[in-house]
Amino acid sequence: MSRPHPASRPRAARRLAFALPAALGAFALTVLPAAATSTPAQIATSKANGVAYLKTLQAADGSYAGSGLSNEWAFSAFAAAGTAAVDVTPGGDTSKNARTVYRNLLSTAGWPSGSPVVTDYERAALNAYAAGIDPARVSASRNLIAHIYGYWQTAEAGYFGPSATYNGTVFAALALRGAKTQSGTVRVPQALTDKMVTRIRANQHNDGGWNHSKAEGDPTALNQPGDIDMTGASMAALCVSGVPNTDTDIVQAKNFLKSKLVNNTGAFNAMFGVNTSSNAWAVSGLNACGINPQTGDFLTPAGKTPIDFLRAQQLTPGGGFKYLPTDTSPSAYSSIDALRAVAAGGFTAAPPVPVTSGAPQWAATSAFTAGTATKLGLTVDDGTGNLRVCSVSITPTGTTTTLGDVLNAATTAATPAGCVTSVIPSSGTGTVTAVNGTANSGSSTWKVSVDGSAFAAAARNKVINAGDTIALRYGS
């Protein structure tokens, strides 16, 4: 039996798998952690040591990410622990700081591969945001938010990427809602959030958990056991989408995790046994929902918590975390997952203010480059619930473009197609009076929002800047 490593799931389940005998999980349950309930001082020490270990993973060229699955999730862990990626340098060489090198990688034409999947862009958006790179403005040609929009499933609204691979939708919610604008605003419209939340709820198993495959509409799948790591990710996706932790589905998920607690260690028993990464994902889900993993429901009768378990997997000296309690050496992936969880992080975090002199908190492209092809994210809500989502390919002729030009481009260069089939007027600078055959009528008119701004009258000459996320909505 094989299963994907939890850290690989946002990449796609097929990318990395390994065998884990069931008997090994049972053996792991007998291993006791060395520490009792973790104190703030112990957590602070764990964070500091974890950051020190993650810094040793940086390559000589400053990189954390390369071809295939690599260590780029370190950026989300660094941010949760209060370390800015721009401050992470090999041997003090600031020209090779981790943020700049990662941004350069994401900007290359060949990234991520010749056959990308939606989770490539979701993972990058979450980590770019944590590294202080605006994911919609990586470069003049790279807009990660628009790339994610391009995987919208028109026939199954709310899913991103093939619906059978449910985790693509979970990480769409985490990325689109969690990777906010530089000012901290949610950049996607509520209509899109609602569609994703509906799909996530529909995939919750009867036991209150989730797994990485689609379960919606399949009674057999819904009756199968959930697993703790995707339960953590799904909880986080709901909570970053605005679902309160008192919501019935969140409470059921919390109870599911509670049922998996191992009394004498504080670990969660994952489907194939206790391991650090699965436990860390579960804790990150609790963190994202504002549920303390050290008190109440998550303090066992033996006085252990999930944080106790994670800390017990941290090696000294060195600061790395083991994957299995029986291991004797650290795992890079597990160390990243564990640090993020111990540092009270979800699956991304706002970038800390750098300590490097002159380094800004954010790195972003501020303008289009004339003649350079790029993408923009667009949603079209006609008020009937038939939300259309797409990535629009456009080659600007100047440093800005207009709403009219974007809508015109969407009629022929949108992925998925059909986002905009017609727009009136089709030229000029005036007010948009009809889109996709729905015309302004009385108080019901077409309005536009950019990067989460208030909706206002849609005019063709509305200025659109590089990386803007555009929402068009019909109504009063």
GULOLO-355494 format. One record per residue (C-alpha): residue number from 1; y, x, z. Coordinates in Angstrom, 2 decimals. Layout:
! GULOLO-355494
{resi=NUM; y=Y; x=X; z=Z} .
...
***
This chain:
! GULOLO-355494
{resi=1; y=0.00; x=0.00; z=0.00} .
{resi=2; y=3.46; x=1.29; z=-0.83} .
{resi=3; y=6.98; x=0.23; z=-0.10} .
{resi=4; y=10.43; x=1.47; z=-1.12} .
{resi=5; y=12.25; x=3.69; z=1.32} .
{resi=6; y=15.01; x=1.49; z=2.79} .
{resi=7; y=17.70; x=3.94; z=1.73} .
{resi=8; y=16.58; x=3.59; z=-1.88} .
{resi=9; y=16.71; x=-0.17; z=-2.13} .
{resi=10; y=20.33; x=-0.43; z=-3.33} .
{resi=11; y=19.28; x=1.94; z=-6.13} .
{resi=12; y=16.40; x=-0.35; z=-7.10} .
{resi=13; y=13.01; x=-0.76; z=-5.52} .
{resi=14; y=11.21; x=0.93; z=-8.39} .
{resi=15; y=13.09; x=4.20; z=-8.01} .
{resi=16; y=11.48; x=5.60; z=-4.88} .
{resi=17; y=8.30; x=4.55; z=-3.14} .
{resi=18; y=5.79; x=6.20; z=-0.88} .
{resi=19; y=2.62; x=5.29; z=0.96} .
{resi=20; y=2.72; x=4.46; z=4.66} .
{resi=21; y=-0.63; x=3.56; z=6.18} .
{resi=22; y=-0.49; x=0.55; z=8.48} .
{resi=23; y=-2.32; x=2.52; z=11.13} .
{resi=24; y=0.54; x=4.99; z=11.27} .
{resi=25; y=2.95; x=2.23; z=12.27} .
{resi=26; y=0.63; x=1.17; z=15.07} .
{resi=27; y=0.42; x=4.76; z=16.30} .
{resi=28; y=4.20; x=5.07; z=16.23} .
{resi=29; y=4.55; x=2.19; z=18.66} .
{resi=30; y=3.02; x=4.32; z=21.39} .
{resi=31; y=5.70; x=7.02; z=21.14} .
{resi=32; y=8.33; x=6.72; z=23.86} .
{resi=33; y=11.95; x=7.74; z=23.40} .
{resi=34; y=13.27; x=10.40; z=25.70} .
{resi=35; y=16.45; x=8.62; z=26.76} .
{resi=36; y=17.28; x=5.45; z=28.62} .
{resi=37; y=19.92; x=2.93; z=27.55} .
{resi=38; y=22.60; x=4.84; z=25.68} .
{resi=39; y=25.98; x=5.41; z=27.31} .
{resi=40; y=29.26; x=5.72; z=25.39} .
{resi=41; y=29.23; x=9.46; z=26.05} .
{resi=42; y=25.70; x=9.79; z=24.69} .
{resi=43; y=26.62; x=7.80; z=21.60} .
{resi=44; y=29.69; x=9.98; z=21.05} .
{resi=45; y=27.52; x=13.09; z=21.27} .
{resi=46; y=24.99; x=11.58; z=18.87} .
{resi=47; y=27.75; x=10.82; z=16.39} .
{resi=48; y=29.21; x=14.31; z=16.60} .
{resi=49; y=25.82; x=15.94; z=16.13} .
{resi=50; y=24.97; x=13.54; z=13.31} .
{resi=51; y=28.20; x=14.36; z=11.48} .
{resi=52; y=27.48; x=18.07; z=11.90} .
{resi=53; y=24.05; x=17.63; z=10.33} .
{resi=54; y=25.37; x=15.57; z=7.42} .
{resi=55; y=27.87; x=18.32; z=6.67} .
{resi=56; y=24.94; x=20.70; z=6.14} .
{resi=57; y=23.71; x=18.44; z=3.32} .
{resi=58; y=26.77; x=19.23; z=1.20} .
{resi=59; y=25.93; x=21.43; z=-1.77} .
{resi=60; y=27.83; x=24.62; z=-2.51} .
{resi=61; y=29.78; x=22.82; z=-5.25} .
{resi=62; y=30.93; x=20.20; z=-2.73} .
{resi=63; y=28.60; x=17.46; z=-3.93} .
{resi=64; y=26.48; x=14.92; z=-2.12} .
{resi=65; y=25.43; x=12.97; z=-5.19} .
{resi=66; y=23.83; x=14.00; z=-8.42} .
{resi=67; y=21.23; x=12.71; z=-10.81} .
{resi=68; y=18.84; x=10.15; z=-9.35} .
{resi=69; y=18.83; x=9.05; z=-5.75} .
{resi=70; y=20.77; x=11.51; z=-3.62} .
{resi=71; y=22.81; x=11.70; z=-0.43} .
{resi=72; y=25.91; x=9.73; z=-1.39} .
{resi=73; y=25.26; x=7.17; z=1.38} .
{resi=74; y=26.61; x=9.96; z=3.59} .
{resi=75; y=30.11; x=8.71; z=2.77} .
{resi=76; y=29.50; x=5.38; z=4.48} .
{resi=77; y=28.09; x=7.19; z=7.51} .
{resi=78; y=30.99; x=9.66; z=7.66} .
{resi=79; y=33.52; x=6.83; z=7.53} .
{resi=80; y=31.76; x=4.86; z=10.27} .
{resi=81; y=31.79; x=7.99; z=12.43} .
{resi=82; y=35.51; x=8.62; z=11.80} .
{resi=83; y=35.25; x=11.54; z=9.38} .
{resi=84; y=37.17; x=11.42; z=6.10} .
{resi=85; y=35.19; x=12.58; z=3.06} .
{resi=86; y=38.19; x=14.57; z=1.83} .
{resi=87; y=37.90; x=16.66; z=5.01} .
{resi=88; y=34.28; x=17.62; z=4.26} .
{resi=89; y=34.32; x=20.92; z=2.41} .
{resi=90; y=31.82; x=23.71; z=1.70} .
{resi=91; y=32.95; x=26.77; z=3.61} .
{resi=92; y=36.46; x=25.39; z=3.97} .
{resi=93; y=37.11; x=25.31; z=0.22} .
{resi=94; y=39.36; x=22.24; z=-0.06} .
{resi=95; y=39.21; x=22.33; z=-3.85} .
{resi=96; y=35.56; x=21.28; z=-3.53} .
{resi=97; y=36.07; x=18.57; z=-0.96} .
{resi=98; y=33.41; x=15.84; z=-1.02} .
{resi=99; y=35.74; x=13.06; z=-2.14} .
{resi=100; y=37.12; x=14.85; z=-5.17} .
{resi=101; y=33.70; x=15.98; z=-6.31} .
{resi=102; y=32.25; x=12.47; z=-5.91} .
{resi=103; y=35.17; x=10.90; z=-7.77} .
{resi=104; y=34.72; x=13.38; z=-10.62} .
{resi=105; y=31.04; x=12.48; z=-10.84} .
{resi=106; y=31.72; x=8.74; z=-10.95} .
{resi=107; y=34.30; x=9.32; z=-13.68} .
{resi=108; y=31.97; x=11.07; z=-16.09} .
{resi=109; y=30.87; x=9.15; z=-19.17} .
{resi=110; y=27.19; x=9.88; z=-18.52} .
{resi=111; y=27.15; x=8.49; z=-15.00} .
{resi=112; y=25.01; x=6.84; z=-13.70} .
{resi=113; y=22.39; x=7.03; z=-16.48} .
{resi=114; y=21.49; x=5.73; z=-19.90} .
{resi=115; y=19.85; x=2.67; z=-18.36} .
{resi=116; y=21.90; x=1.72; z=-15.30} .
{resi=117; y=21.11; x=-1.16; z=-12.96} .
{resi=118; y=23.54; x=-3.22; z=-10.92} .
{resi=119; y=22.64; x=-1.47; z=-7.68} .
{resi=120; y=23.89; x=1.83; z=-9.13} .
{resi=121; y=27.40; x=0.38; z=-9.24} .
{resi=122; y=27.09; x=-1.47; z=-5.93} .
{resi=123; y=25.98; x=1.66; z=-4.10} .
{resi=124; y=28.80; x=3.61; z=-5.71} .
{resi=125; y=31.41; x=0.97; z=-4.82} .
{resi=126; y=30.39; x=0.92; z=-1.16} .
{resi=127; y=30.42; x=4.70; z=-0.88} .
{resi=128; y=33.53; x=5.26; z=-2.99} .
{resi=129; y=35.40; x=2.85; z=-0.73} .
{resi=130; y=34.18; x=4.67; z=2.38} .
{resi=131; y=35.16; x=7.99; z=0.81} .
{resi=132; y=38.71; x=6.76; z=0.18} .
{resi=133; y=38.30; x=6.16; z=-3.56} .
{resi=134; y=39.49; x=2.75; z=-4.75} .
{resi=135; y=36.28; x=1.53; z=-6.45} .
{resi=136; y=38.25; x=-0.45; z=-9.04} .
{resi=137; y=40.43; x=2.56; z=-9.85} .
{resi=138; y=38.09; x=5.54; z=-9.90} .
{resi=139; y=39.60; x=6.76; z=-13.17} .
{resi=140; y=41.33; x=5.42; z=-16.26} .
{resi=141; y=37.92; x=4.46; z=-17.63} .
{resi=142; y=35.85; x=3.67; z=-14.51} .
{resi=143; y=36.16; x=0.38; z=-12.63} .
{resi=144; y=33.11; x=-0.15; z=-10.41} .
{resi=145; y=34.06; x=-3.72; z=-9.48} .
{resi=146; y=34.21; x=-4.68; z=-13.16} .
{resi=147; y=30.84; x=-3.03; z=-13.77} .
{resi=148; y=29.28; x=-5.17; z=-11.03} .
{resi=149; y=30.83; x=-8.31; z=-12.56} .
{resi=150; y=29.02; x=-7.46; z=-15.78} .
{resi=151; y=25.64; x=-8.16; z=-14.14} .
{resi=152; y=26.49; x=-11.78; z=-13.26} .
{resi=153; y=23.60; x=-14.11; z=-14.08} .
{resi=154; y=25.13; x=-17.01; z=-15.98} .
{resi=155; y=21.97; x=-19.12; z=-15.86} .
{resi=156; y=21.56; x=-18.49; z=-12.12} .
{resi=157; y=25.12; x=-18.42; z=-10.83} .
{resi=158; y=25.48; x=-16.32; z=-7.71} .
{resi=159; y=22.86; x=-13.73; z=-8.61} .
{resi=160; y=23.77; x=-10.25; z=-9.82} .
{resi=161; y=21.12; x=-8.45; z=-11.82} .
{resi=162; y=17.66; x=-9.97; z=-12.30} .
{resi=163; y=17.22; x=-12.60; z=-9.62} .
{resi=164; y=13.66; x=-11.41; z=-8.95} .
{resi=165; y=15.22; x=-8.30; z=-7.41} .
{resi=166; y=17.10; x=-10.13; z=-4.70} .
{resi=167; y=18.63; x=-7.01; z=-3.17} .
{resi=168; y=20.95; x=-6.72; z=-6.19} .
{resi=169; y=22.68; x=-9.89; z=-5.04} .
{resi=170; y=22.80; x=-8.81; z=-1.39} .
{resi=171; y=24.52; x=-5.57; z=-2.29} .
{resi=172; y=26.85; x=-7.37; z=-4.68} .
{resi=173; y=28.13; x=-9.37; z=-1.71} .
{resi=174; y=28.37; x=-6.25; z=0.44} .
{resi=175; y=30.29; x=-4.37; z=-2.27} .
{resi=176; y=32.54; x=-7.12; z=-3.61} .
{resi=177; y=33.51; x=-8.38; z=-0.16} .
{resi=178; y=33.28; x=-5.13; z=1.80} .
{resi=179; y=35.06; x=-2.79; z=-0.62} .
{resi=180; y=38.53; x=-4.25; z=-0.19} .
{resi=181; y=41.81; x=-3.27; z=-1.77} .
{resi=182; y=43.78; x=-0.32; z=-0.43} .
{resi=183; y=45.85; x=-2.77; z=1.63} .
{resi=184; y=42.73; x=-4.33; z=3.15} .
{resi=185; y=42.65; x=-7.54; z=1.10} .
{resi=186; y=39.44; x=-9.09; z=-0.21} .
{resi=187; y=39.87; x=-8.73; z=-3.95} .
{resi=188; y=37.40; x=-11.39; z=-5.16} .
{resi=189; y=38.03; x=-15.16; z=-5.09} .
{resi=190; y=36.43; x=-17.52; z=-2.60} .
{resi=191; y=34.62; x=-19.36; z=-5.39} .
{resi=192; y=32.66; x=-16.21; z=-6.19} .
{resi=193; y=31.93; x=-15.54; z=-2.53} .
{resi=194; y=30.62; x=-19.07; z=-2.10} .
{resi=195; y=28.15; x=-18.66; z=-4.97} .
{resi=196; y=26.75; x=-15.45; z=-3.49} .
{resi=197; y=26.49; x=-16.91; z=0.01} .
{resi=198; y=24.56; x=-19.89; z=-1.34} .
{resi=199; y=21.99; x=-17.60; z=-2.97} .
{resi=200; y=21.60; x=-15.42; z=0.11} .
{resi=201; y=21.03; x=-18.46; z=2.31} .
{resi=202; y=18.48; x=-19.84; z=-0.15} .
{resi=203; y=16.42; x=-16.63; z=0.09} .
{resi=204; y=16.08; x=-16.66; z=3.88} .
{resi=205; y=12.42; x=-16.87; z=4.82} .
{resi=206; y=11.11; x=-19.50; z=7.18} .
{resi=207; y=10.79; x=-16.92; z=9.96} .
{resi=208; y=14.54; x=-16.19; z=9.76} .
{resi=209; y=14.21; x=-12.87; z=7.93} .
{resi=210; y=14.62; x=-11.71; z=4.35} .
{resi=211; y=12.78; x=-9.35; z=2.02} .
{resi=212; y=13.86; x=-7.46; z=-1.10} .
{resi=213; y=12.28; x=-9.91; z=-3.58} .
{resi=214; y=13.51; x=-13.37; z=-4.53} .
{resi=215; y=12.10; x=-16.21; z=-2.40} .
{resi=216; y=14.41; x=-19.07; z=-3.35} .
{resi=217; y=12.52; x=-22.11; z=-4.60} .
{resi=218; y=9.11; x=-20.60; z=-3.86} .
{resi=219; y=7.50; x=-22.16; z=-0.74} .
{resi=220; y=4.82; x=-19.46; z=-0.66} .
{resi=221; y=7.38; x=-16.64; z=-0.75} .
{resi=222; y=9.60; x=-18.37; z=1.82} .
{resi=223; y=6.63; x=-18.61; z=4.16} .
{resi=224; y=5.86; x=-14.89; z=3.92} .
{resi=225; y=7.12; x=-12.54; z=6.66} .
{resi=226; y=10.60; x=-11.14; z=6.37} .
{resi=227; y=11.30; x=-7.48; z=6.99} .
{resi=228; y=13.88; x=-6.00; z=9.30} .
{resi=229; y=15.81; x=-3.80; z=6.86} .
{resi=230; y=16.61; x=-6.47; z=4.28} .
{resi=231; y=17.27; x=-8.87; z=7.15} .
{resi=232; y=19.93; x=-6.46; z=8.37} .
{resi=233; y=21.43; x=-6.12; z=4.89} .
{resi=234; y=21.39; x=-9.89; z=4.29} .
{resi=235; y=22.98; x=-10.61; z=7.65} .
{resi=236; y=25.70; x=-8.10; z=6.85} .
{resi=237; y=26.25; x=-9.64; z=3.41} .
{resi=238; y=26.77; x=-13.07; z=4.95} .
{resi=239; y=29.05; x=-11.81; z=7.70} .
{resi=240; y=31.29; x=-9.72; z=5.42} .
{resi=241; y=31.52; x=-12.86; z=3.27} .
{resi=242; y=33.10; x=-14.70; z=6.18} .
{resi=243; y=30.06; x=-16.42; z=7.70} .
{resi=244; y=30.49; x=-16.42; z=11.52} .
{resi=245; y=27.79; x=-14.98; z=13.75} .
{resi=246; y=27.38; x=-18.41; z=15.32} .
{resi=247; y=26.16; x=-19.81; z=11.99} .
{resi=248; y=22.62; x=-21.19; z=12.09} .
{resi=249; y=21.30; x=-18.74; z=9.50} .
{resi=250; y=22.75; x=-15.75; z=11.36} .
{resi=251; y=21.33; x=-17.01; z=14.67} .
{resi=252; y=17.91; x=-17.43; z=13.06} .
{resi=253; y=18.13; x=-13.90; z=11.66} .
{resi=254; y=19.14; x=-12.54; z=15.06} .
{resi=255; y=16.17; x=-14.30; z=16.65} .
{resi=256; y=13.89; x=-12.86; z=13.96} .
{resi=257; y=15.04; x=-9.34; z=14.78} .
{resi=258; y=14.68; x=-10.02; z=18.49} .
{resi=259; y=11.06; x=-11.04; z=17.90} .
{resi=260; y=10.38; x=-7.62; z=16.35} .
{resi=261; y=11.60; x=-5.60; z=19.36} .
{resi=262; y=9.14; x=-3.16; z=20.89} .
{resi=263; y=9.51; x=-3.37; z=24.66} .
{resi=264; y=8.93; x=0.24; z=25.66} .
{resi=265; y=11.07; x=1.86; z=22.92} .
{resi=266; y=13.75; x=-0.60; z=21.86} .
{resi=267; y=12.63; x=-0.16; z=18.25} .
{resi=268; y=12.21; x=-2.93; z=15.73} .
{resi=269; y=8.69; x=-3.12; z=14.34} .
{resi=270; y=9.13; x=-3.10; z=10.56} .
{resi=271; y=6.58; x=-4.58; z=8.17} .
{resi=272; y=4.81; x=-1.22; z=7.77} .
{resi=273; y=5.57; x=0.19; z=11.19} .
{resi=274; y=8.41; x=1.64; z=13.20} .
{resi=275; y=10.75; x=3.97; z=11.31} .
{resi=276; y=14.32; x=5.15; z=11.66} .
{resi=277; y=15.79; x=3.90; z=8.38} .
{resi=278; y=14.52; x=0.33; z=8.70} .
{resi=279; y=15.73; x=0.21; z=12.29} .
{resi=280; y=19.12; x=1.56; z=11.24} .
{resi=281; y=19.52; x=-1.10; z=8.55} .
{resi=282; y=18.75; x=-3.81; z=11.10} .
{resi=283; y=21.31; x=-2.36; z=13.51} .
{resi=284; y=23.91; x=-2.11; z=10.73} .
{resi=285; y=23.36; x=-5.82; z=10.07} .
{resi=286; y=24.00; x=-6.60; z=13.72} .
{resi=287; y=27.07; x=-4.34; z=13.68} .
{resi=288; y=28.48; x=-6.09; z=10.61} .
{resi=289; y=28.07; x=-9.44; z=12.36} .
{resi=290; y=29.72; x=-8.29; z=15.57} .
{resi=291; y=26.48; x=-8.56; z=17.55} .
{resi=292; y=26.05; x=-5.80; z=20.11} .
{resi=293; y=22.64; x=-4.12; z=19.62} .
{resi=294; y=22.70; x=-2.79; z=23.18} .
{resi=295; y=23.10; x=-5.93; z=25.26} .
{resi=296; y=21.76; x=-9.43; z=25.71} .
{resi=297; y=19.05; x=-10.26; z=23.21} .
{resi=298; y=18.53; x=-6.60; z=22.27} .
{resi=299; y=17.95; x=-5.13; z=25.72} .
{resi=300; y=14.21; x=-5.23; z=26.33} .
{resi=301; y=12.62; x=-5.96; z=29.73} .
{resi=302; y=11.86; x=-2.23; z=29.90} .
{resi=303; y=15.58; x=-1.50; z=29.58} .
{resi=304; y=15.49; x=-0.16; z=26.01} .
{resi=305; y=17.65; x=-0.99; z=23.00} .
{resi=306; y=17.59; x=-0.24; z=19.25} .
{resi=307; y=20.28; x=2.39; z=19.82} .
{resi=308; y=18.03; x=4.08; z=22.37} .
{resi=309; y=15.31; x=4.24; z=19.76} .
{resi=310; y=17.58; x=5.72; z=17.10} .
{resi=311; y=18.96; x=8.33; z=19.46} .
{resi=312; y=15.42; x=9.28; z=20.45} .
{resi=313; y=14.76; x=10.18; z=16.81} .
{resi=314; y=17.65; x=12.66; z=16.70} .
{resi=315; y=16.57; x=16.28; z=16.81} .
{resi=316; y=18.24; x=18.98; z=18.85} .
{resi=317; y=19.45; x=21.39; z=17.86} .
{resi=318; y=20.61; x=20.31; z=14.43} .
{resi=319; y=21.59; x=16.67; z=14.85} .
{resi=320; y=19.38; x=15.24; z=12.10} .
{resi=321; y=17.16; x=12.20; z=12.61} .
{resi=322; y=13.42; x=11.95; z=11.96} .
{resi=323; y=12.05; x=9.20; z=9.73} .
{resi=324; y=8.93; x=8.57; z=11.85} .
{resi=325; y=8.66; x=9.16; z=15.59} .
{resi=326; y=5.75; x=11.51; z=14.86} .
{resi=327; y=7.75; x=13.70; z=12.47} .
{resi=328; y=8.99; x=17.11; z=13.55} .
{resi=329; y=11.75; x=17.66; z=10.98} .
{resi=330; y=14.78; x=15.61; z=9.97} .
{resi=331; y=15.06; x=13.29; z=6.98} .
{resi=332; y=18.35; x=13.30; z=5.10} .
{resi=333; y=18.13; x=9.59; z=4.27} .
{resi=334; y=17.15; x=8.58; z=7.79} .
{resi=335; y=19.91; x=10.75; z=9.25} .
{resi=336; y=22.49; x=9.01; z=7.09} .
{resi=337; y=21.17; x=5.55; z=7.95} .
{resi=338; y=20.91; x=6.32; z=11.66} .
{resi=339; y=24.37; x=7.86; z=12.00} .
{resi=340; y=25.97; x=4.86; z=10.30} .
{resi=341; y=24.16; x=2.52; z=12.71} .
{resi=342; y=24.79; x=4.54; z=15.88} .
{resi=343; y=28.46; x=4.78; z=14.88} .
{resi=344; y=28.61; x=0.95; z=14.88} .
{resi=345; y=28.93; x=0.79; z=11.10} .
{resi=346; y=27.80; x=-1.84; z=8.65} .
{resi=347; y=27.13; x=-0.76; z=5.05} .
{resi=348; y=30.60; x=0.57; z=4.33} .
{resi=349; y=33.79; x=1.22; z=6.24} .
{resi=350; y=37.46; x=1.75; z=5.50} .
{resi=351; y=38.21; x=5.45; z=4.98} .
{resi=352; y=39.59; x=7.28; z=8.01} .
{resi=353; y=42.98; x=8.95; z=7.77} .
{resi=354; y=42.33; x=12.58; z=6.71} .
{resi=355; y=43.22; x=15.53; z=8.89} .
{resi=356; y=43.58; x=17.86; z=5.89} .
{resi=357; y=47.28; x=18.52; z=5.41} .
{resi=358; y=48.71; x=16.60; z=2.47} .
{resi=359; y=45.51; x=14.70; z=1.73} .
{resi=360; y=46.15; x=10.99; z=1.15} .
{resi=361; y=43.90; x=8.32; z=2.61} .
{resi=362; y=43.19; x=6.97; z=-0.88} .
{resi=363; y=42.52; x=8.47; z=-4.28} .
{resi=364; y=43.08; x=6.07; z=-7.18} .
{resi=365; y=44.25; x=5.83; z=-10.76} .
{resi=366; y=47.53; x=3.95; z=-10.81} .
{resi=367; y=47.92; x=3.27; z=-14.54} .
{resi=368; y=45.94; x=2.78; z=-17.72} .
{resi=369; y=45.79; x=5.59; z=-20.22} .
{resi=370; y=46.83; x=4.33; z=-23.64} .
{resi=371; y=43.90; x=4.40; z=-26.02} .
{resi=372; y=41.28; x=4.90; z=-23.29} .
{resi=373; y=38.71; x=2.13; z=-23.09} .
{resi=374; y=38.14; x=0.57; z=-19.68} .
{resi=375; y=36.92; x=-2.61; z=-17.98} .
{resi=376; y=38.47; x=-5.32; z=-15.86} .
{resi=377; y=36.78; x=-7.91; z=-13.65} .
{resi=378; y=37.55; x=-11.56; z=-14.48} .
{resi=379; y=36.49; x=-14.88; z=-12.99} .
{resi=380; y=37.27; x=-18.26; z=-14.55} .
{resi=381; y=36.99; x=-21.32; z=-12.32} .
{resi=382; y=37.53; x=-24.62; z=-14.13} .
{resi=383; y=37.36; x=-26.65; z=-10.92} .
{resi=384; y=33.99; x=-28.25; z=-11.70} .
{resi=385; y=31.85; x=-25.62; z=-9.96} .
{resi=386; y=31.02; x=-23.94; z=-13.28} .
{resi=387; y=32.27; x=-20.49; z=-12.30} .
{resi=388; y=32.25; x=-17.83; z=-15.00} .
{resi=389; y=32.23; x=-14.16; z=-14.10} .
{resi=390; y=32.47; x=-11.23; z=-16.49} .
{resi=391; y=33.47; x=-7.66; z=-17.14} .
{resi=392; y=36.09; x=-7.47; z=-19.90} .
{resi=393; y=36.19; x=-4.39; z=-22.12} .
{resi=394; y=39.72; x=-3.53; z=-23.15} .
{resi=395; y=41.56; x=-0.57; z=-24.66} .
{resi=396; y=45.18; x=-0.73; z=-23.44} .
{resi=397; y=48.01; x=0.39; z=-25.65} .
{resi=398; y=50.18; x=1.40; z=-22.71} .
{resi=399; y=50.10; x=2.10; z=-18.99} .
{resi=400; y=49.85; x=-1.64; z=-18.26} .
{resi=401; y=48.52; x=-4.65; z=-20.12} .
{resi=402; y=49.05; x=-8.41; z=-19.89} .
{resi=403; y=47.01; x=-11.40; z=-18.83} .
{resi=404; y=47.20; x=-12.72; z=-22.38} .
{resi=405; y=45.70; x=-9.55; z=-23.80} .
{resi=406; y=42.91; x=-9.61; z=-21.21} .
{resi=407; y=42.04; x=-13.24; z=-21.99} .
{resi=408; y=42.06; x=-12.54; z=-25.72} .
{resi=409; y=39.77; x=-9.56; z=-25.19} .
{resi=410; y=37.45; x=-11.70; z=-23.07} .
{resi=411; y=36.76; x=-14.02; z=-25.99} .
{resi=412; y=34.98; x=-11.22; z=-27.89} .
{resi=413; y=34.32; x=-8.35; z=-25.46} .
{resi=414; y=33.05; x=-9.84; z=-22.21} .
{resi=415; y=29.77; x=-9.15; z=-20.40} .
{resi=416; y=28.16; x=-11.58; z=-19.95} .
{resi=417; y=29.54; x=-13.36; z=-23.02} .
{resi=418; y=31.15; x=-16.78; z=-22.81} .
{resi=419; y=33.51; x=-16.06; z=-19.95} .
{resi=420; y=36.44; x=-17.14; z=-22.14} .
{resi=421; y=35.73; x=-19.06; z=-25.33} .
{resi=422; y=39.31; x=-20.11; z=-26.08} .
{resi=423; y=42.78; x=-19.74; z=-24.64} .
{resi=424; y=45.98; x=-21.61; z=-25.56} .
{resi=425; y=48.38; x=-20.25; z=-26.53} .
{resi=426; y=46.49; x=-17.39; z=-28.12} .
{resi=427; y=49.61; x=-15.27; z=-28.55} .
{resi=428; y=53.11; x=-14.90; z=-27.24} .
{resi=429; y=54.34; x=-14.66; z=-23.66} .
{resi=430; y=54.34; x=-18.24; z=-22.47} .
{resi=431; y=52.39; x=-20.21; z=-19.89} .
{resi=432; y=48.63; x=-20.56; z=-20.35} .
{resi=433; y=48.10; x=-24.25; z=-21.05} .
{resi=434; y=44.35; x=-24.40; z=-21.74} .
{resi=435; y=41.27; x=-22.25; z=-21.21} .
{resi=436; y=37.79; x=-23.04; z=-22.49} .
{resi=437; y=38.94; x=-26.47; z=-23.59} .
{resi=438; y=40.38; x=-27.52; z=-20.22} .
{resi=439; y=44.09; x=-28.24; z=-20.58} .
{resi=440; y=46.87; x=-28.47; z=-18.03} .
{resi=441; y=47.35; x=-32.05; z=-16.92} .
{resi=442; y=49.94; x=-33.19; z=-14.40} .
{resi=443; y=49.67; x=-31.16; z=-11.24} .
{resi=444; y=46.36; x=-29.63; z=-12.37} .
{resi=445; y=47.18; x=-26.38; z=-14.13} .
{resi=446; y=45.77; x=-22.92; z=-14.73} .
{resi=447; y=46.78; x=-20.38; z=-12.08} .
{resi=448; y=46.03; x=-16.71; z=-11.62} .
{resi=449; y=45.38; x=-14.40; z=-8.68} .
{resi=450; y=45.22; x=-10.62; z=-8.87} .
{resi=451; y=43.39; x=-8.57; z=-6.24} .
{resi=452; y=43.29; x=-11.51; z=-3.85} .
{resi=453; y=46.95; x=-12.48; z=-4.13} .
{resi=454; y=48.06; x=-16.10; z=-3.82} .
{resi=455; y=47.38; x=-18.16; z=-6.95} .
{resi=456; y=50.47; x=-18.69; z=-9.11} .
{resi=457; y=51.21; x=-20.09; z=-12.55} .
{resi=458; y=49.30; x=-18.24; z=-15.26} .
{resi=459; y=51.58; x=-16.75; z=-17.90} .
{resi=460; y=50.42; x=-14.65; z=-20.82} .
{resi=461; y=53.03; x=-12.00; z=-20.01} .
{resi=462; y=51.76; x=-11.55; z=-16.46} .
{resi=463; y=51.52; x=-7.76; z=-15.97} .
{resi=464; y=48.01; x=-6.46; z=-15.32} .
{resi=465; y=47.59; x=-2.98; z=-13.91} .
{resi=466; y=44.67; x=-0.60; z=-13.99} .
{resi=467; y=41.84; x=-1.82; z=-11.78} .
{resi=468; y=43.23; x=-5.28; z=-11.13} .
{resi=469; y=40.58; x=-7.90; z=-10.33} .
{resi=470; y=41.68; x=-11.12; z=-12.04} .
{resi=471; y=40.82; x=-14.66; z=-10.92} .
{resi=472; y=41.81; x=-17.63; z=-13.11} .
{resi=473; y=41.58; x=-21.08; z=-11.50} .
{resi=474; y=42.27; x=-24.62; z=-12.66} .
{resi=475; y=43.56; x=-27.19; z=-10.18} .
{resi=476; y=46.56; x=-28.49; z=-8.28} .
***
